[in-house]
């Protein structure tokens, strides 16, 4: 998916079950890894360590994939700091609008 951009949304844990139920109930939604049902997604979210792991649902078109990444070679906080520090390297074509802040402290 080179060159693709995705809109990111954070769903608080307290809203996640309702979000998944509504999202998966949509007639045109297909979860690519069907063995991951709501209970498994909620369990992964409850057990993940945000200092070491990443959990996300990637929606593209009418499809989605659930990802639970563990044992990463660089921690999510370290990765975030690196991307912020080296933003131009990661997005050579992107030019932020005047006053647009890419990374938040």
PyMOL commands that set and color helices and strands:
alter all, ss='L'
color gray80, all
select helices_A, chain A and resi 13-25+38-47+76-85+87-90
alter helices_A, ss='H'
color red, helices_A
select strands_A, chain A and resi 30-31+54-60+63-69
alter strands_A, ss='S'
color yellow, strands_A
deselect
rebuild
show_as cartoon
